[in-house]
Amino acid sequence: MTALWEASDRVCGKRLKVMISTLLPALEQHGRLQLGQADRDRVLAISAATIDRLLVDVKIAASGGRRRRAGFYSAIRREVPIRTFNDWNSPPPGFCEVDMVAHGGTSVAGSFIQTLTMVDVATGWTECLPLLTREGSLVVEAINRAQSLFPWLLRGVDLDNDSAFMNDVVVPWCREQKLEVTRSRAYKKNDQAFVEQKNGAVVRRLMGYGRFDGVETARVMGRLYAAARLYINFFQPSFKLKEKRREGAKVIKRYHLPSTPYERALAHPKVPAAVKRLRDQYRSLDPVALLAEIRATQDELGNRVDRRAGQARGLQRASTSTAPATAASFARTLGKTTTSGEPRATHRRSRRPYKTRVRMPSKLDPHIAAIEGWLATQPQLTALAIVGRLSEKHPEQFGTRQHSIVQRLLRALRRKTAEQLVAEEPLGEATTAAPLPGAVDGSGYVGPDPPTAPLVEQAGKATWRGRSVEVASTSPMAPSG
C-alpha cells in the first residue's frame, strides 16, 4: 500500500481506492510491483478506511513527524448558530455585533494592535477598545469592560468567524454570562453590516490605516476611544435603514431621519432605567472639549504611526505638533484651519528632512570638452557616432554599453545650447494685427501676393520680399509656387 500511495502522488484513501484497479495493473506491467495472487486479491478488495488506517504511520513520517492538528475551532464554530442580516427583526437594546479591526498597516507580519468594535443593533451605540494582540483571553476582558460602558445590560453577541472569537475561551465565557452567542456566515460581511459600517465610519476615520503596536500606543488609543465614544454616541447622528424593497432591477431603500444613539436610546421603550442617567451625562458633556481631546490624542498617535509594515520607526516627539494645549485654544481655531488639509494626524505622514543627493562622477566628465568640440563642428553627430569615436581612443573604457549615458549627455548639451541661443536672440518688434473680416478660407485677404519668381542668389544669399536669406551653395532654393 505504501508503494501504491507513493505512485498515486499521495492522494487520500477514498481516491486511492478507486485508482487501485487501474494503477496496480500498470505497475505490474512495467515491473514496478510484483504480487502473488492472494495479496493481489486482498489489495483489490481493500476499503478506503483500511487504507487510511494502514498508512497512518507512513503519513506521519512523510510529513516530518508532525501530526495534523485537531480542528477543535471548527467543532466550536459548528455549535454556534448562524445569524444573518435579515434575522435581527428589531431586537431590543443589548444585542451587539462584534468585530475586530487590524492596525497592521500593509502587512500582517508580527504583533500589532487590534481594535474590538461592539455596536448595538437597536440604537447604534458604539464601543471601541484596543487589544495588544489577537487572543481569546483579551477578547473576554474587552467584552467584560464593554459591559460596564454600555448604558444597558448586554443580552447577546454576534461574533465573527475569526479564531480569536470561535475558541474554547470566548464562547464558553459568553454562555456563562448568559449572553446569546451567534455568528455570521464565513466570507459574508453583510451578515455583520452594522459593525462593518462602524469599522469604517468610526475606527478607520479615527485611526487611519497605519501600523500601531506597543503598550504605550495602546494606552493612547484607549484615551482616544474614551473621548470618541462620548462624542460619537451623544453628538454624531447617523442614518438607520427603515425599509428596503426591490422593484425590477432597482433596490429602493428608505431611511429614518438621522439621529444619535443617545436619542434612539431615549426614544426606545425598553430602556427606561437608563434614561435619567443618560440625560445627566449628556448635560455635563462639552463637544468641543471632547473633539479637542480627540485631536490631541490623534496628534500623539500620528508621531507613533508606522505605515511601513514590519519596520518599527522610532517614536518622534511632537516637535511638529500643532494640537492646541487646551479646549479653549482649540475652540478659537475652529473655522480658521480648513485650508491646512486633513486635521487628523493619524492620516498624515510626518514630514521628514529632504536628503540632498550628491551627483556621482561619470566617466564622461574628462571628455565633455572634446564632445562639445565635436558637436560644434558637426552638430548632427549621434550618440552612436560619439561612442564610436570614444571607443577608438579609449577602447578599455567605452563601448556599446555606454550608449545610454552618452545619449543623456547629448540631450543635456543640446538643451543647454538651445537655452543659450534663445537667451542671445534679440527680441523683434512684436506686432499683433487684428483679424481682417472675411471668410476663414482666405477670401478676405487684401495683402500683397506671394512671390512666384525664383529667388535671386548672390554669393550664397538670396533675396526674398526685401530680405537677405542665407542658402546652401550646393542647392538653389526656389519657392514652391
ABEGO torsion letter per residue (X at the ends): XAAAAAAAGGBBAAAAAAAAAAAAAAAAAAGABBBBAAAAAAAAABBAAAAAAAAAAAAAAAAGGBBBBBBAAAAAAAABBBBBAAAAGGBBBGBBBBBBBBBAEABABEBBBBBBBBBBAAAGBBBBBBBABBBAAAAAAAAAAAAAABABBBABBBBBABAAABBAAAAAAAAAAGBBBBBBBBGBAAABAAAAAAAAAAAAAAAEABBBBEAAAAAAAAAAAAAAAAAAAAABBBBBBABBBBBEABBBBBBBBBBBAAAAAAABAAAAAAAAAAAAAAAABBAAAAAAAAAAAAAAAAAABBABBGBBBBBBBBAABABBABAAAAAAABGAAAAAEBABAAABBBBBBBBBBBBBBBAAAAAAAAAAAAAAABAABBAAAAAAAAAAABAAABBAAAAAAAAAAAAAAAAAAAAAAAAABBBBBBBBBBBBBEBAAGAABABBBBBABBBBBBGGBBBBGGBBBBBBAABBBBBBX
